Structure formats: C-alpha cells, structure tokens
Amino acid sequence: MEFASPAALEAAELRALAGVEQVRRVADGWALTVERVHVAVPALLAFLEARQAPLQRLSTHSATLEDVFVTLTGRTLRD
C-alpha cells in the first residue's frame, strides 16, 4: 500500500506497525509492503492519528512484477 502525509515520519516507526513487512520512501510518500492489508491499514491510521499527522493519500494494490523487482533488487528499473 502507498500513502502520503506531510508529517515527518521515520521508516523504523512505520516498519514497527502491525502487518508491515517492508518500508520504502517514494517520491510523494511511502510504500509499505504488507501481508494483510486489513491489519496494516488500521495500524497506520492509528499511528497517524496519535501523531496528529494528516493523511493525504492512501491506496492499495496487489504486487506487480515491478514491485517484486524492487523488493529483490532494492531499486527500480529506471535507476
């Protein structure tokens, strides 16, 4: 899933959320790899609410081949 918030967030904090397996910074926010989205979304929302951090965007999608490539190599095809 991907989300954006104007708040300053740390990758380690996001990685500690329930259901989150991997975290990476993307151009306009964060990309979280999660096993169970129904666990990770409520954890993320509670985390942001506790920090009074507004949520600007939230989207989920199934893993694509590019997602798998980034997970395995740590970089995009364009890098």
mmCIF file of the N, C-alpha and C atoms, coordinates in Angstrom:
data_MODEL
# 
_entry.id   MODEL 
# 
loop_
_atom_site.group_PDB 
_atom_site.id 
_atom_site.type_symbol 
_atom_site.label_atom_id 
_atom_site.label_alt_id 
_atom_site.label_comp_id 
_atom_site.label_asym_id 
_atom_site.label_entity_id 
_atom_site.label_seq_id 
_atom_site.pdbx_PDB_ins_code 
_atom_site.Cartn_x 
_atom_site.Cartn_y 
_atom_site.Cartn_z 
_atom_site.occupancy 
_atom_site.B_iso_or_equiv 
_atom_site.pdbx_formal_charge 
_atom_site.auth_seq_id 
_atom_site.auth_comp_id 
_atom_site.auth_asym_id 
_atom_site.auth_atom_id 
_atom_site.pdbx_PDB_model_num 
ATOM 1   N N  . MET A 1 1  ? 0.843  -1.158 0.000   1.00 0.00 ? 1  MET A N  1 
ATOM 2   C CA . MET A 1 1  ? 0.000  0.000  0.000   1.00 0.00 ? 1  MET A CA 1 
ATOM 3   C C  . MET A 1 1  ? 0.888  1.221  0.000   1.00 0.00 ? 1  MET A C  1 
ATOM 4   N N  . GLU A 1 2  ? 0.359  2.330  -0.468  1.00 0.00 ? 2  GLU A N  1 
ATOM 5   C CA . GLU A 1 2  ? 1.098  3.583  -0.504  1.00 0.00 ? 2  GLU A CA 1 
ATOM 6   C C  . GLU A 1 2  ? 0.270  4.656  0.168   1.00 0.00 ? 2  GLU A C  1 
ATOM 7   N N  . PHE A 1 3  ? 0.975  5.585  0.825   1.00 0.00 ? 3  PHE A N  1 
ATOM 8   C CA . PHE A 1 3  ? 0.276  6.696  1.455   1.00 0.00 ? 3  PHE A CA 1 
ATOM 9   C C  . PHE A 1 3  ? 1.168  7.926  1.455   1.00 0.00 ? 3  PHE A C  1 
ATOM 10  N N  . ALA A 1 4  ? 0.542  9.064  1.666   1.00 0.00 ? 4  ALA A N  1 
ATOM 11  C CA . ALA A 1 4  ? 1.268  10.327 1.765   1.00 0.00 ? 4  ALA A CA 1 
ATOM 12  C C  . ALA A 1 4  ? 0.746  11.097 2.960   1.00 0.00 ? 4  ALA A C  1 
ATOM 13  N N  . SER A 1 5  ? 1.669  11.744 3.647   1.00 0.00 ? 5  SER A N  1 
ATOM 14  C CA . SER A 1 5  ? 1.354  12.609 4.780   1.00 0.00 ? 5  SER A CA 1 
ATOM 15  C C  . SER A 1 5  ? 2.431  13.682 4.818   1.00 0.00 ? 5  SER A C  1 
ATOM 16  N N  . PRO A 1 6  ? 2.054  14.931 5.119   1.00 0.00 ? 6  PRO A N  1 
ATOM 17  C CA . PRO A 1 6  ? 3.068  15.981 5.181   1.00 0.00 ? 6  PRO A CA 1 
ATOM 18  C C  . PRO A 1 6  ? 3.944  15.887 6.435   1.00 0.00 ? 6  PRO A C  1 
ATOM 19  N N  . ALA A 1 7  ? 3.585  15.027 7.368   1.00 0.00 ? 7  ALA A N  1 
ATOM 20  C CA . ALA A 1 7  ? 4.335  14.893 8.619   1.00 0.00 ? 7  ALA A CA 1 
ATOM 21  C C  . ALA A 1 7  ? 5.682  14.214 8.374   1.00 0.00 ? 7  ALA A C  1 
ATOM 22  N N  . ALA A 1 8  ? 6.652  14.549 9.211   1.00 0.00 ? 8  ALA A N  1 
ATOM 23  C CA . ALA A 1 8  ? 7.965  13.899 9.162   1.00 0.00 ? 8  ALA A CA 1 
ATOM 24  C C  . ALA A 1 8  ? 7.852  12.546 9.855   1.00 0.00 ? 8  ALA A C  1 
ATOM 25  N N  . LEU A 1 9  ? 7.989  11.482 9.091   1.00 0.00 ? 9  LEU A N  1 
ATOM 26  C CA . LEU A 1 9  ? 7.858  10.129 9.624   1.00 0.00 ? 9  LEU A CA 1 
ATOM 27  C C  . LEU A 1 9  ? 9.167  9.380  9.430   1.00 0.00 ? 9  LEU A C  1 
ATOM 28  N N  . GLU A 1 10 ? 9.413  8.430  10.289  1.00 0.00 ? 10 GLU A N  1 
ATOM 29  C CA . GLU A 1 10 ? 10.621 7.613  10.217  1.00 0.00 ? 10 GLU A CA 1 
ATOM 30  C C  . GLU A 1 10 ? 10.280 6.212  9.712   1.00 0.00 ? 10 GLU A C  1 
ATOM 31  N N  . ALA A 1 11 ? 11.127 5.673  8.861   1.00 0.00 ? 11 ALA A N  1 
ATOM 32  C CA . ALA A 1 11 ? 10.912 4.330  8.317   1.00 0.00 ? 11 ALA A CA 1 
ATOM 33  C C  . ALA A 1 11 ? 10.828 3.289  9.430   1.00 0.00 ? 11 ALA A C  1 
ATOM 34  N N  . ALA A 1 12 ? 11.648 3.426  10.455  1.00 0.00 ? 12 ALA A N  1 
ATOM 35  C CA . ALA A 1 12 ? 11.645 2.445  11.553  1.00 0.00 ? 12 ALA A CA 1 
ATOM 36  C C  . ALA A 1 12 ? 10.306 2.427  12.279  1.00 0.00 ? 12 ALA A C  1 
ATOM 37  N N  . GLU A 1 13 ? 9.681  3.593  12.429  1.00 0.00 ? 13 GLU A N  1 
ATOM 38  C CA . GLU A 1 13 ? 8.364  3.655  13.076  1.00 0.00 ? 13 GLU A CA 1 
ATOM 39  C C  . GLU A 1 13 ? 7.320  2.937  12.231  1.00 0.00 ? 13 GLU A C  1 
ATOM 40  N N  . LEU A 1 14 ? 7.373  3.151  10.933  1.00 0.00 ? 14 LEU A N  1 
ATOM 41  C CA . LEU A 1 14 ? 6.410  2.521  10.034  1.00 0.00 ? 14 LEU A CA 1 
ATOM 42  C C  . LEU A 1 14 ? 6.633  1.011  9.971   1.00 0.00 ? 14 LEU A C  1 
ATOM 43  N N  . ARG A 1 15 ? 7.885  0.584  9.966   1.00 0.00 ? 15 ARG A N  1 
ATOM 44  C CA . ARG A 1 15 ? 8.210  -0.838 9.913   1.00 0.00 ? 15 ARG A CA 1 
ATOM 45  C C  . ARG A 1 15 ? 7.700  -1.569 11.152  1.00 0.00 ? 15 ARG A C  1 
ATOM 46  N N  . ALA A 1 16 ? 7.574  -0.851 12.274  1.00 0.00 ? 16 ALA A N  1 
ATOM 47  C CA . ALA A 1 16 ? 7.119  -1.456 13.529  1.00 0.00 ? 16 ALA A CA 1 
ATOM 48  C C  . ALA A 1 16 ? 5.604  -1.635 13.588  1.00 0.00 ? 16 ALA A C  1 
ATOM 49  N N  . LEU A 1 17 ? 4.867  -1.080 12.624  1.00 0.00 ? 17 LEU A N  1 
ATOM 50  C CA . LEU A 1 17 ? 3.409  -1.195 12.632  1.00 0.00 ? 17 LEU A CA 1 
ATOM 51  C C  . LEU A 1 17 ? 2.976  -2.632 12.347  1.00 0.00 ? 17 LEU A C  1 
ATOM 52  N N  . ALA A 1 18 ? 1.873  -3.026 12.958  1.00 0.00 ? 18 ALA A N  1 
ATOM 53  C CA . ALA A 1 18 ? 1.326  -4.375 12.759  1.00 0.00 ? 18 ALA A CA 1 
ATOM 54  C C  . ALA A 1 18 ? 1.044  -4.611 11.279  1.00 0.00 ? 18 ALA A C  1 
ATOM 55  N N  . GLY A 1 19 ? 1.493  -5.741 10.771  1.00 0.00 ? 19 GLY A N  1 
ATOM 56  C CA . GLY A 1 19 ? 1.215  -6.133 9.401   1.00 0.00 ? 19 GLY A CA 1 
ATOM 57  C C  . GLY A 1 19 ? 2.182  -5.601 8.366   1.00 0.00 ? 19 GLY A C  1 
ATOM 58  N N  . VAL A 1 20 ? 3.102  -4.715 8.751   1.00 0.00 ? 20 VAL A N  1 
ATOM 59  C CA . VAL A 1 20 ? 4.041  -4.122 7.793   1.00 0.00 ? 20 VAL A CA 1 
ATOM 60  C C  . VAL A 1 20 ? 5.297  -4.979 7.714   1.00 0.00 ? 20 VAL A C  1 
ATOM 61  N N  . GLU A 1 21 ? 5.672  -5.341 6.494   1.00 0.00 ? 21 GLU A N  1 
ATOM 62  C CA . GLU A 1 21 ? 6.860  -6.170 6.278   1.00 0.00 ? 21 GLU A CA 1 
ATOM 63  C C  . GLU A 1 21 ? 8.054  -5.366 5.786   1.00 0.00 ? 21 GLU A C  1 
ATOM 64  N N  . GLN A 1 22 ? 7.803  -4.421 4.861   1.00 0.00 ? 22 GLN A N  1 
ATOM 65  C CA . GLN A 1 22 ? 8.881  -3.600 4.311   1.00 0.00 ? 22 GLN A CA 1 
ATOM 66  C C  . GLN A 1 22 ? 8.384  -2.183 4.128   1.00 0.00 ? 22 GLN A C  1 
ATOM 67  N N  . VAL A 1 23 ? 9.318  -1.244 4.197   1.00 0.00 ? 23 VAL A N  1 
ATOM 68  C CA . VAL A 1 23 ? 9.002  0.177  4.045   1.00 0.00 ? 23 VAL A CA 1 
ATOM 69  C C  . VAL A 1 23 ? 10.012 0.788  3.086   1.00 0.00 ? 23 VAL A C  1 
ATOM 70  N N  . ARG A 1 24 ? 9.525  1.619  2.177   1.00 0.00 ? 24 ARG A N  1 
ATOM 71  C CA . ARG A 1 24 ? 10.448 2.376  1.338   1.00 0.00 ? 24 ARG A CA 1 
ATOM 72  C C  . ARG A 1 24 ? 9.840  3.730  1.020   1.00 0.00 ? 24 ARG A C  1 
ATOM 73  N N  . ARG A 1 25 ? 10.714 4.703  0.903   1.00 0.00 ? 25 ARG A N  1 
ATOM 74  C CA . ARG A 1 25 ? 10.301 6.061  0.576   1.00 0.00 ? 25 ARG A CA 1 
ATOM 75  C C  . ARG A 1 25 ? 10.080 6.130  -0.926  1.00 0.00 ? 25 ARG A C  1 
ATOM 76  N N  . VAL A 1 26 ? 8.988  6.749  -1.332  1.00 0.00 ? 26 VAL A N  1 
ATOM 77  C CA . VAL A 1 26 ? 8.726  7.007  -2.746  1.00 0.00 ? 26 VAL A CA 1 
ATOM 78  C C  . VAL A 1 26 ? 8.618  8.513  -2.921  1.00 0.00 ? 26 VAL A C  1 
ATOM 79  N N  . ALA A 1 27 ? 8.572  8.962  -4.155  1.00 0.00 ? 27 ALA A N  1 
ATOM 80  C CA . ALA A 1 27 ? 8.634  10.393 -4.450  1.00 0.00 ? 27 ALA A CA 1 
ATOM 81  C C  . ALA A 1 27 ? 7.655  11.234 -3.642  1.00 0.00 ? 27 ALA A C  1 
ATOM 82  N N  . ASP A 1 28 ? 6.430  10.775 -3.515  1.00 0.00 ? 28 ASP A N  1 
ATOM 83  C CA . ASP A 1 28 ? 5.408  11.601 -2.860  1.00 0.00 ? 28 ASP A CA 1 
ATOM 84  C C  . ASP A 1 28 ? 4.868  10.976 -1.579  1.00 0.00 ? 28 ASP A C  1 
ATOM 85  N N  . GLY A 1 29 ? 5.624  10.083 -0.961  1.00 0.00 ? 29 GLY A N  1 
ATOM 86  C CA . GLY A 1 29 ? 5.130  9.475  0.274   1.00 0.00 ? 29 GLY A CA 1 
ATOM 87  C C  . GLY A 1 29 ? 5.895  8.218  0.626   1.00 0.00 ? 29 GLY A C  1 
ATOM 88  N N  . TRP A 1 30 ? 5.147  7.196  1.031   1.00 0.00 ? 30 TRP A N  1 
ATOM 89  C CA . TRP A 1 30 ? 5.727  5.938  1.494   1.00 0.00 ? 30 TRP A CA 1 
ATOM 90  C C  . TRP A 1 30 ? 5.036  4.756  0.825   1.00 0.00 ? 30 TRP A C  1 
ATOM 91  N N  . ALA A 1 31 ? 5.799  3.710  0.569   1.00 0.00 ? 31 ALA A N  1 
ATOM 92  C CA . ALA A 1 31 ? 5.259  2.444  0.072   1.00 0.00 ? 31 ALA A CA 1 
ATOM 93  C C  . ALA A 1 31 ? 5.518  1.395  1.141   1.00 0.00 ? 31 ALA A C  1 
ATOM 94  N N  . LEU A 1 32 ? 4.466  0.729  1.569   1.00 0.00 ? 32 LEU A N  1 
ATOM 95  C CA . LEU A 1 32 ? 4.574  -0.303 2.591   1.00 0.00 ? 32 LEU A CA 1 
ATOM 96  C C  . LEU A 1 32 ? 4.194  -1.642 1.977   1.00 0.00 ? 32 LEU A C  1 
ATOM 97  N N  . THR A 1 33 ? 5.030  -2.626 2.160   1.00 0.00 ? 33 THR A N  1 
ATOM 98  C CA . THR A 1 33 ? 4.699  -3.989 1.756   1.00 0.00 ? 33 THR A CA 1 
ATOM 99  C C  . THR A 1 33 ? 4.045  -4.650 2.956   1.00 0.00 ? 33 THR A C  1 
ATOM 100 N N  . VAL A 1 34 ? 2.836  -5.133 2.751   1.00 0.00 ? 34 VAL A N  1 
ATOM 101 C CA . VAL A 1 34 ? 2.083  -5.733 3.858   1.00 0.00 ? 34 VAL A CA 1 
ATOM 102 C C  . VAL A 1 34 ? 1.551  -7.096 3.429   1.00 0.00 ? 34 VAL A C  1 
ATOM 103 N N  . GLU A 1 35 ? 1.450  -7.983 4.384   1.00 0.00 ? 35 GLU A N  1 
ATOM 104 C CA . GLU A 1 35 ? 0.886  -9.308 4.116   1.00 0.00 ? 35 GLU A CA 1 
ATOM 105 C C  . GLU A 1 35 ? -0.636 -9.262 4.223   1.00 0.00 ? 35 GLU A C  1 
ATOM 106 N N  . ARG A 1 36 ? -1.124 -8.568 5.249   1.00 0.00 ? 36 ARG A N  1 
ATOM 107 C CA . ARG A 1 36 ? -2.573 -8.493 5.486   1.00 0.00 ? 36 ARG A CA 1 
ATOM 108 C C  . ARG A 1 36 ? -2.985 -7.028 5.592   1.00 0.00 ? 36 ARG A C  1 
ATOM 109 N N  . VAL A 1 37 ? -3.579 -6.530 4.529   1.00 0.00 ? 37 VAL A N  1 
ATOM 110 C CA . VAL A 1 37 ? -3.940 -5.117 4.477   1.00 0.00 ? 37 VAL A CA 1 
ATOM 111 C C  . VAL A 1 37 ? -4.977 -4.761 5.544   1.00 0.00 ? 37 VAL A C  1 
ATOM 112 N N  . HIS A 1 38 ? -5.847 -5.704 5.905   1.00 0.00 ? 38 HIS A N  1 
ATOM 113 C CA . HIS A 1 38 ? -6.880 -5.423 6.907   1.00 0.00 ? 38 HIS A CA 1 
ATOM 114 C C  . HIS A 1 38 ? -6.281 -5.238 8.303   1.00 0.00 ? 38 HIS A C  1 
ATOM 115 N N  . VAL A 1 39 ? -5.042 -5.621 8.495   1.00 0.00 ? 39 VAL A N  1 
ATOM 116 C CA . VAL A 1 39 ? -4.333 -5.380 9.757   1.00 0.00 ? 39 VAL A CA 1 
ATOM 117 C C  . VAL A 1 39 ? -3.508 -4.095 9.656   1.00 0.00 ? 39 VAL A C  1 
ATOM 118 N N  . ALA A 1 40 ? -2.846 -3.904 8.535   1.00 0.00 ? 40 ALA A N  1 
ATOM 119 C CA . ALA A 1 40 ? -1.930 -2.780 8.365   1.00 0.00 ? 40 ALA A CA 1 
ATOM 120 C C  . ALA A 1 40 ? -2.638 -1.430 8.262   1.00 0.00 ? 40 ALA A C  1 
ATOM 121 N N  . VAL A 1 41 ? -3.773 -1.366 7.577   1.00 0.00 ? 41 VAL A N  1 
ATOM 122 C CA . VAL A 1 41 ? -4.463 -0.081 7.413   1.00 0.00 ? 41 VAL A CA 1 
ATOM 123 C C  . VAL A 1 41 ? -4.914 0.489  8.758   1.00 0.00 ? 41 VAL A C  1 
ATOM 124 N N  . PRO A 1 42 ? -5.612 -0.265 9.608   1.00 0.00 ? 42 PRO A N  1 
ATOM 125 C CA . PRO A 1 42 ? -5.979 0.296  10.915  1.00 0.00 ? 42 PRO A CA 1 
ATOM 126 C C  . PRO A 1 42 ? -4.762 0.692  11.756  1.00 0.00 ? 42 PRO A C  1 
ATOM 127 N N  . ALA A 1 43 ? -3.684 -0.077 11.669  1.00 0.00 ? 43 ALA A N  1 
ATOM 128 C CA . ALA A 1 43 ? -2.468 0.261  12.419  1.00 0.00 ? 43 ALA A CA 1 
ATOM 129 C C  . ALA A 1 43 ? -1.878 1.576  11.920  1.00 0.00 ? 43 ALA A C  1 
ATOM 130 N N  . LEU A 1 44 ? -1.852 1.765  10.607  1.00 0.00 ? 44 LEU A N  1 
ATOM 131 C CA . LEU A 1 44 ? -1.344 3.010  10.034  1.00 0.00 ? 44 LEU A CA 1 
ATOM 132 C C  . LEU A 1 44 ? -2.215 4.188  10.438  1.00 0.00 ? 44 LEU A C  1 
ATOM 133 N N  . LEU A 1 45 ? -3.529 4.041  10.341  1.00 0.00 ? 45 LEU A N  1 
ATOM 134 C CA . LEU A 1 45 ? -4.433 5.135  10.695  1.00 0.00 ? 45 LEU A CA 1 
ATOM 135 C C  . LEU A 1 45 ? -4.298 5.519  12.163  1.00 0.00 ? 45 LEU A C  1 
ATOM 136 N N  . ALA A 1 46 ? -4.178 4.543  13.048  1.00 0.00 ? 46 ALA A N  1 
ATOM 137 C CA . ALA A 1 46 ? -3.997 4.824  14.477  1.00 0.00 ? 46 ALA A CA 1 
ATOM 138 C C  . ALA A 1 46 ? -2.661 5.522  14.725  1.00 0.00 ? 46 ALA A C  1 
ATOM 139 N N  . PHE A 1 47 ? -1.625 5.080  14.038  1.00 0.00 ? 47 PHE A N  1 
ATOM 140 C CA . PHE A 1 47 ? -0.297 5.686  14.147  1.00 0.00 ? 47 PHE A CA 1 
ATOM 141 C C  . PHE A 1 47 ? -0.346 7.156  13.746  1.00 0.00 ? 47 PHE A C  1 
ATOM 142 N N  . LEU A 1 48 ? -0.955 7.445  12.598  1.00 0.00 ? 48 LEU A N  1 
ATOM 143 C CA . LEU A 1 48 ? -1.044 8.826  12.121  1.00 0.00 ? 48 LEU A CA 1 
ATOM 144 C C  . LEU A 1 48 ? -1.902 9.680  13.049  1.00 0.00 ? 48 LEU A C  1 
ATOM 145 N N  . GLU A 1 49 ? -3.001 9.131  13.526  1.00 0.00 ? 49 GLU A N  1 
ATOM 146 C CA . GLU A 1 49 ? -3.875 9.874  14.433  1.00 0.00 ? 49 GLU A CA 1 
ATOM 147 C C  . GLU A 1 49 ? -3.152 10.209 15.735  1.00 0.00 ? 49 GLU A C  1 
ATOM 148 N N  . ALA A 1 50 ? -2.400 9.272  16.279  1.00 0.00 ? 50 ALA A N  1 
ATOM 149 C CA . ALA A 1 50 ? -1.668 9.502  17.529  1.00 0.00 ? 50 ALA A CA 1 
ATOM 150 C C  . ALA A 1 50 ? -0.642 10.623 17.374  1.00 0.00 ? 50 ALA A C  1 
ATOM 151 N N  . ARG A 1 51 ? -0.124 10.807 16.180  1.00 0.00 ? 51 ARG A N  1 
ATOM 152 C CA . ARG A 1 51 ? 0.861  11.860 15.912  1.00 0.00 ? 51 ARG A CA 1 
ATOM 153 C C  . ARG A 1 51 ? 0.224  13.115 15.323  1.00 0.00 ? 51 ARG A C  1 
ATOM 154 N N  . GLN A 1 52 ? -1.090 13.113 15.230  1.00 0.00 ? 52 GLN A N  1 
ATOM 155 C CA . GLN A 1 52 ? -1.840 14.218 14.624  1.00 0.00 ? 52 GLN A CA 1 
ATOM 156 C C  . GLN A 1 52 ? -1.284 14.545 13.237  1.00 0.00 ? 52 GLN A C  1 
ATOM 157 N N  . ALA A 1 53 ? -0.957 13.496 12.504  1.00 0.00 ? 53 ALA A N  1 
ATOM 158 C CA . ALA A 1 53 ? -0.418 13.626 11.155  1.00 0.00 ? 53 ALA A CA 1 
ATOM 159 C C  . ALA A 1 53 ? -1.542 13.390 10.154  1.00 0.00 ? 53 ALA A C  1 
ATOM 160 N N  . PRO A 1 54 ? -1.841 14.369 9.326   1.00 0.00 ? 54 PRO A N  1 
ATOM 161 C CA . PRO A 1 54 ? -2.914 14.184 8.347   1.00 0.00 ? 54 PRO A CA 1 
ATOM 162 C C  . PRO A 1 54 ? -2.528 13.181 7.254   1.00 0.00 ? 54 PRO A C  1 
ATOM 163 N N  . LEU A 1 55 ? -3.518 12.458 6.798   1.00 0.00 ? 55 LEU A N  1 
ATOM 164 C CA . LEU A 1 55 ? -3.343 11.510 5.699   1.00 0.00 ? 55 LEU A CA 1 
ATOM 165 C C  . LEU A 1 55 ? -3.798 12.196 4.421   1.00 0.00 ? 55 LEU A C  1 
ATOM 166 N N  . GLN A 1 56 ? -2.906 12.335 3.457   1.00 0.00 ? 56 GLN A N  1 
ATOM 167 C CA . GLN A 1 56 ? -3.251 12.994 2.198   1.00 0.00 ? 56 GLN A CA 1 
ATOM 168 C C  . GLN A 1 56 ? -3.700 12.010 1.129   1.00 0.00 ? 56 GLN A C  1 
ATOM 169 N N  . ARG A 1 57 ? -3.153 10.799 1.189   1.00 0.00 ? 57 ARG A N  1 
ATOM 170 C CA . ARG A 1 57 ? -3.477 9.809  0.160   1.00 0.00 ? 57 ARG A CA 1 
ATOM 171 C C  . ARG A 1 57 ? -3.212 8.420  0.722   1.00 0.00 ? 57 ARG A C  1 
ATOM 172 N N  . LEU A 1 58 ? -4.079 7.472  0.370   1.00 0.00 ? 58 LEU A N  1 
ATOM 173 C CA . LEU A 1 58 ? -3.889 6.072  0.743   1.00 0.00 ? 58 LEU A CA 1 
ATOM 174 C C  . LEU A 1 58 ? -4.406 5.214  -0.399  1.00 0.00 ? 58 LEU A C  1 
ATOM 175 N N  . SER A 1 59 ? -3.579 4.288  -0.866  1.00 0.00 ? 59 SER A N  1 
ATOM 176 C CA . SER A 1 59 ? -4.013 3.375  -1.923  1.00 0.00 ? 59 SER A CA 1 
ATOM 177 C C  . SER A 1 59 ? -3.413 2.001  -1.673  1.00 0.00 ? 59 SER A C  1 
ATOM 178 N N  . THR A 1 60 ? -4.131 0.993  -2.133  1.00 0.00 ? 60 THR A N  1 
ATOM 179 C CA . THR A 1 60 ? -3.640 -0.374 -2.020  1.00 0.00 ? 60 THR A CA 1 
ATOM 180 C C  . THR A 1 60 ? -3.704 -1.019 -3.397  1.00 0.00 ? 60 THR A C  1 
ATOM 181 N N  . HIS A 1 61 ? -2.843 -1.981 -3.614  1.00 0.00 ? 61 HIS A N  1 
ATOM 182 C CA . HIS A 1 61 ? -2.867 -2.749 -4.860  1.00 0.00 ? 61 HIS A CA 1 
ATOM 183 C C  . HIS A 1 61 ? -2.126 -4.059 -4.640  1.00 0.00 ? 61 HIS A C  1 
ATOM 184 N N  . SER A 1 62 ? -2.396 -5.002 -5.485  1.00 0.00 ? 62 SER A N  1 
ATOM 185 C CA . SER A 1 62 ? -1.667 -6.271 -5.437  1.00 0.00 ? 62 SER A CA 1 
ATOM 186 C C  . SER A 1 62 ? -0.276 -6.061 -6.013  1.00 0.00 ? 62 SER A C  1 
ATOM 187 N N  . ALA A 1 63 ? 0.654  -6.863 -5.605  1.00 0.00 ? 63 ALA A N  1 
ATOM 188 C CA . ALA A 1 63 ? 2.033  -6.737 -6.074  1.00 0.00 ? 63 ALA A CA 1 
ATOM 189 C C  . ALA A 1 63 ? 2.119  -6.952 -7.585  1.00 0.00 ? 63 ALA A C  1 
ATOM 190 N N  . THR A 1 64 ? 2.897  -6.099 -8.243  1.00 0.00 ? 64 THR A N  1 
ATOM 191 C CA . THR A 1 64 ? 3.164  -6.223 -9.674  1.00 0.00 ? 64 THR A CA 1 
ATOM 192 C C  . THR A 1 64 ? 4.564  -6.813 -9.861  1.00 0.00 ? 64 THR A C  1 
ATOM 193 N N  . LEU A 1 65 ? 4.922  -7.096 -11.086 1.00 0.00 ? 65 LEU A N  1 
ATOM 194 C CA . LEU A 1 65 ? 6.278  -7.570 -11.358 1.00 0.00 ? 65 LEU A CA 1 
ATOM 195 C C  . LEU A 1 65 ? 7.313  -6.520 -10.966 1.00 0.00 ? 65 LEU A C  1 
ATOM 196 N N  . GLU A 1 66 ? 6.987  -5.253 -11.178 1.00 0.00 ? 66 GLU A N  1 
ATOM 197 C CA . GLU A 1 66 ? 7.919  -4.191 -10.773 1.00 0.00 ? 66 GLU A CA 1 
ATOM 198 C C  . GLU A 1 66 ? 8.090  -4.175 -9.254  1.00 0.00 ? 66 GLU A C  1 
ATOM 199 N N  . ASP A 1 67 ? 6.996  -4.370 -8.509  1.00 0.00 ? 67 ASP A N  1 
ATOM 200 C CA . ASP A 1 67 ? 7.085  -4.435 -7.047  1.00 0.00 ? 67 ASP A CA 1 
ATOM 201 C C  . ASP A 1 67 ? 8.027  -5.558 -6.617  1.00 0.00 ? 67 ASP A C  1 
ATOM 202 N N  . VAL A 1 68 ? 7.904  -6.700 -7.256  1.00 0.00 ? 68 VAL A N  1 
ATOM 203 C CA . VAL A 1 68 ? 8.765  -7.843 -6.926  1.00 0.00 ? 68 VAL A CA 1 
ATOM 204 C C  . VAL A 1 68 ? 10.215 -7.514 -7.256  1.00 0.00 ? 68 VAL A C  1 
ATOM 205 N N  . PHE A 1 69 ? 10.458 -6.878 -8.400  1.00 0.00 ? 69 PHE A N  1 
ATOM 206 C CA . PHE A 1 69 ? 11.810 -6.489 -8.798  1.00 0.00 ? 69 PHE A CA 1 
ATOM 207 C C  . PHE A 1 69 ? 12.423 -5.542 -7.778  1.00 0.00 ? 69 PHE A C  1 
ATOM 208 N N  . VAL A 1 70 ? 11.674 -4.527 -7.366  1.00 0.00 ? 70 VAL A N  1 
ATOM 209 C CA . VAL A 1 70 ? 12.169 -3.568 -6.377  1.00 0.00 ? 70 VAL A CA 1 
ATOM 210 C C  . VAL A 1 70 ? 12.471 -4.269 -5.061  1.00 0.00 ? 70 VAL A C  1 
ATOM 211 N N  . THR A 1 71 ? 11.613 -5.186 -4.654  1.00 0.00 ? 71 THR A N  1 
ATOM 212 C CA . THR A 1 71 ? 11.834 -5.926 -3.412  1.00 0.00 ? 71 THR A CA 1 
ATOM 213 C C  . THR A 1 71 ? 13.117 -6.744 -3.485  1.00 0.00 ? 71 THR A C  1 
ATOM 214 N N  . LEU A 1 72 ? 13.359 -7.378 -4.618  1.00 0.00 ? 72 LEU A N  1 
ATOM 215 C CA . LEU A 1 72 ? 14.534 -8.237 -4.757  1.00 0.00 ? 72 LEU A CA 1 
ATOM 216 C C  . LEU A 1 72 ? 15.832 -7.461 -4.955  1.00 0.00 ? 72 LEU A C  1 
ATOM 217 N N  . THR A 1 73 ? 15.770 -6.343 -5.688  1.00 0.00 ? 73 THR A N  1 
ATOM 218 C CA . THR A 1 73 ? 16.993 -5.612 -6.029  1.00 0.00 ? 73 THR A CA 1 
ATOM 219 C C  . THR A 1 73 ? 17.194 -4.343 -5.213  1.00 0.00 ? 73 THR A C  1 
ATOM 220 N N  . GLY A 1 74 ? 16.126 -3.814 -4.660  1.00 0.00 ? 74 GLY A N  1 
ATOM 221 C CA . GLY A 1 74 ? 16.230 -2.564 -3.908  1.00 0.00 ? 74 GLY A CA 1 
ATOM 222 C C  . GLY A 1 74 ? 16.223 -1.322 -4.777  1.00 0.00 ? 74 GLY A C  1 
ATOM 223 N N  . ARG A 1 75 ? 15.943 -1.478 -6.064  1.00 0.00 ? 75 ARG A N  1 
ATOM 224 C CA . ARG A 1 75 ? 15.896 -0.313 -6.950  1.00 0.00 ? 75 ARG A CA 1 
ATOM 225 C C  . ARG A 1 75 ? 14.895 -0.548 -8.074  1.00 0.00 ? 75 ARG A C  1 
ATOM 226 N N  . THR A 1 76 ? 14.494 0.538  -8.737  1.00 0.00 ? 76 THR A N  1 
ATOM 227 C CA . THR A 1 76 ? 13.544 0.427  -9.837  1.00 0.00 ? 76 THR A CA 1 
ATOM 228 C C  . THR A 1 76 ? 14.294 0.148  -11.134 1.00 0.00 ? 76 THR A C  1 
ATOM 229 N N  . LEU A 1 77 ? 13.558 -0.173 -12.173 1.00 0.00 ? 77 LEU A N  1 
ATOM 230 C CA . LEU A 1 77 ? 14.164 -0.422 -13.479 1.00 0.00 ? 77 LEU A CA 1 
ATOM 231 C C  . LEU A 1 77 ? 14.843 0.824  -14.024 1.00 0.00 ? 77 LEU A C  1 
ATOM 232 N N  . ARG A 1 78 ? 14.370 2.006  -13.636 1.00 0.00 ? 78 ARG A N  1 
ATOM 233 C CA . ARG A 1 78 ? 14.896 3.261  -14.152 1.00 0.00 ? 78 ARG A CA 1 
ATOM 234 C C  . ARG A 1 78 ? 16.147 3.728  -13.420 1.00 0.00 ? 78 ARG A C  1 
ATOM 235 N N  . ASP A 1 79 ? 16.492 3.107  -12.304 1.00 0.00 ? 79 ASP A N  1 
ATOM 236 C CA . ASP A 1 79 ? 17.679 3.524  -11.520 1.00 0.00 ? 79 ASP A CA 1 
ATOM 237 C C  . ASP A 1 79 ? 18.968 3.148  -12.205 1.00 0.00 ? 79 ASP A C  1 
# 
